[in-house]
Every structure is written in structure tokens, then in C-alpha cells.
Amino acid sequence: MRTNTDQSSSPLQHLISNPSEILNVVKNPGRYGMDIYKGLTVKQQQYVLFAAGAGLIAYALYLGRGKNQG
């Protein structure tokens, strides 16, 4: 099953309306995740990259804090 990112609605709205597609993304993130990412507008892609970067920084701070306490 292939995600349909050619719809008039946003790929994110498509995921919400079809929860089975989320399972496909979890099973094969390389294929389906990139299909969804490529279907986003440039602004939405920037938001996703910013959120991922912020998450990595927060995770690094969390890991660094654990080493100092242990």
C-alpha cells in the first residue's frame, strides 16, 4: 500500500483521516515517511526539520545532564 500524497489535502491531514497509513510509516519509515515529507510544502518541511533539530538538542542536553549526576 502506498501513501497518497497527491491529494488536494495536506499529507498530514491524510494521515489523520487514515490512521492505517501511520502504521505503514512506522513499518517502513524510509519509504513512506519520505513520501509524506516530499508531499509537504517547503514551509512545512522547514517546521519538521526545526522540530527534529530541537528534539536532538533537547535529547543531547538530557544525556549530558545524566552523565553529570551519575
Backbone as CSV, one residue per row, in Angstrom:
resi,resn,N_x,N_y,N_z,CA_x,CA_y,CA_z,C_x,C_y,C_z
1,MET,0.839,-1.162,0.000,0.000,0.000,0.000,0.893,1.237,0.000
2,ARG,0.574,2.195,-0.835,1.379,3.406,-0.965,0.581,4.589,-0.459
3,THR,1.263,5.490,0.246,0.558,6.674,0.718,0.234,7.560,-0.462
4,ASN,-0.903,8.189,-0.414,-1.335,9.044,-1.496,-1.123,10.484,-1.088
5,THR,0.009,11.046,-1.488,0.313,12.425,-1.133,-0.090,13.378,-2.244
6,ASP,-0.749,12.873,-3.298,-1.166,13.718,-4.402,-2.567,14.280,-4.193
7,GLN,-3.147,14.062,-3.033,-4.472,14.568,-2.758,-4.419,16.069,-2.583
8,SER,-5.602,16.713,-2.684,-5.657,18.156,-2.526,-5.421,18.564,-1.076
9,SER,-5.681,17.662,-0.127,-5.446,17.985,1.277,-3.990,17.735,1.624
10,SER,-3.608,18.223,2.768,-2.238,18.077,3.250,-1.943,16.609,3.553
11,PRO,-0.700,16.160,3.354,-0.351,14.786,3.714,-0.571,14.506,5.193
12,LEU,-0.407,15.518,6.023,-0.632,15.325,7.454,-2.113,15.115,7.748
13,GLN,-2.978,15.830,7.034,-4.420,15.620,7.191,-4.812,14.237,6.687
14,HIS,-4.141,13.780,5.652,-4.400,12.436,5.126,-4.042,11.378,6.170
15,LEU,-2.939,11.580,6.888,-2.552,10.639,7.939,-3.585,10.598,9.052
16,ILE,-4.113,11.757,9.405,-5.103,11.813,10.481,-6.401,11.140,10.044
17,SER,-6.793,11.327,8.796,-8.044,10.722,8.329,-7.902,9.230,8.036
18,ASN,-6.672,8.745,7.815,-6.414,7.330,7.548,-5.326,6.820,8.492
19,PRO,-5.697,6.439,9.724,-4.688,6.004,10.694,-3.883,4.783,10.259
20,SER,-4.411,3.980,9.339,-3.645,2.818,8.880,-2.367,3.241,8.161
21,GLU,-2.353,4.445,7.604,-1.157,4.949,6.938,-0.038,5.202,7.946
22,ILE,-0.397,5.561,9.176,0.614,5.775,10.216,1.366,4.475,10.469
23,LEU,0.640,3.362,10.450,1.272,2.058,10.642,2.261,1.778,9.517
24,ASN,1.919,2.159,8.291,2.847,1.982,7.169,4.115,2.796,7.380
25,VAL,3.964,4.011,7.887,5.130,4.861,8.129,6.020,4.247,9.205
26,VAL,5.402,3.684,10.240,6.185,3.068,11.315,6.891,1.811,10.814
27,LYS,6.221,1.037,9.973,6.826,-0.191,9.451,7.972,0.098,8.493
28,ASN,7.821,1.100,7.643,8.842,1.406,6.643,9.012,2.924,6.542
29,PRO,9.699,3.533,7.524,9.809,4.992,7.527,10.623,5.549,6.362
30,GLY,11.556,4.776,5.863,12.362,5.253,4.749,11.550,5.512,3.503
31,ARG,10.624,4.648,3.226,9.813,4.795,2.013,8.622,5.713,2.246
32,TYR,7.769,5.356,3.191,6.532,6.099,3.376,6.766,7.446,4.048
33,GLY,7.702,7.497,4.966,7.999,8.763,5.629,8.505,9.808,4.652
34,MET,9.375,9.394,3.742,9.883,10.338,2.746,8.801,10.733,1.749
35,ASP,7.887,9.825,1.422,6.768,10.184,0.549,5.948,11.301,1.183
36,ILE,5.695,11.166,2.463,4.910,12.182,3.165,5.699,13.481,3.260
37,TYR,6.984,13.373,3.599,7.819,14.570,3.727,7.898,15.328,2.403
38,LYS,8.065,14.608,1.306,8.152,15.254,-0.008,6.835,15.895,-0.415
39,GLY,5.725,15.416,0.136,4.420,15.982,-0.168,4.115,17.253,0.597
40,LEU,4.948,17.602,1.576,4.740,18.808,2.363,5.207,20.032,1.591
41,THR,4.666,21.184,1.963,5.163,22.425,1.384,6.539,22.708,1.972
42,VAL,7.256,23.626,1.367,8.596,23.966,1.843,8.527,24.489,3.276
43,LYS,7.531,25.304,3.577,7.396,25.847,4.930,7.149,24.727,5.941
44,GLN,6.301,23.751,5.584,6.041,22.623,6.474,7.299,21.776,6.656
45,GLN,8.074,21.603,5.588,9.327,20.858,5.691,10.297,21.559,6.637
46,GLN,10.330,22.887,6.588,11.197,23.633,7.491,10.760,23.443,8.937
47,TYR,9.447,23.434,9.187,8.946,23.203,10.539,9.351,21.815,11.041
48,VAL,9.254,20.816,10.175,9.616,19.453,10.565,11.106,19.384,10.899
49,LEU,11.940,19.987,10.065,13.383,19.971,10.319,13.741,20.733,11.588
50,PHE,13.078,21.855,11.828,13.333,22.618,13.048,12.943,21.807,14.281
51,ALA,11.784,21.153,14.217,11.335,20.337,15.355,12.293,19.171,15.598
52,ALA,12.759,18.543,14.530,13.703,17.435,14.683,15.020,17.928,15.290
53,GLY,15.506,19.065,14.834,16.739,19.628,15.380,16.589,20.001,16.846
54,ALA,15.464,20.616,17.188,15.219,20.988,18.585,15.132,19.734,19.458
55,GLY,14.520,18.688,18.930,14.427,17.437,19.672,15.786,16.817,19.911
56,LEU,16.649,16.861,18.911,18.009,16.317,19.077,18.817,17.115,20.091
57,ILE,18.659,18.425,20.066,19.375,19.263,21.043,18.870,18.965,22.454
58,ALA,17.552,18.865,22.614,16.984,18.563,23.934,17.454,17.195,24.417
59,TYR,17.512,16.221,23.519,17.970,14.879,23.885,19.446,14.899,24.292
60,ALA,20.260,15.671,23.577,21.677,15.779,23.920,21.847,16.420,25.295
61,LEU,21.063,17.441,25.585,21.127,18.068,26.905,20.701,17.087,27.990
62,TYR,19.673,16.305,27.712,19.205,15.303,28.665,20.286,14.261,28.939
63,LEU,20.944,13.797,27.880,22.008,12.804,28.047,23.195,13.412,28.792
64,GLY,23.540,14.655,28.494,24.641,15.312,29.162,24.373,15.535,30.640
65,ARG,23.145,15.848,30.962,22.781,16.070,32.349,22.864,14.758,33.140
66,GLY,22.511,13.643,32.528,22.558,12.340,33.193,23.984,11.922,33.539
67,LYS,24.940,12.270,32.695,26.342,11.910,32.955,26.892,12.698,34.129
68,ASN,26.484,13.951,34.277,26.985,14.787,35.381,26.434,14.338,36.721
69,GLN,25.242,13.793,36.753,24.632,13.370,38.014,25.069,11.983,38.434
70,GLY,25.464,11.156,37.470,25.780,9.761,37.779,27.138,9.524,38.176
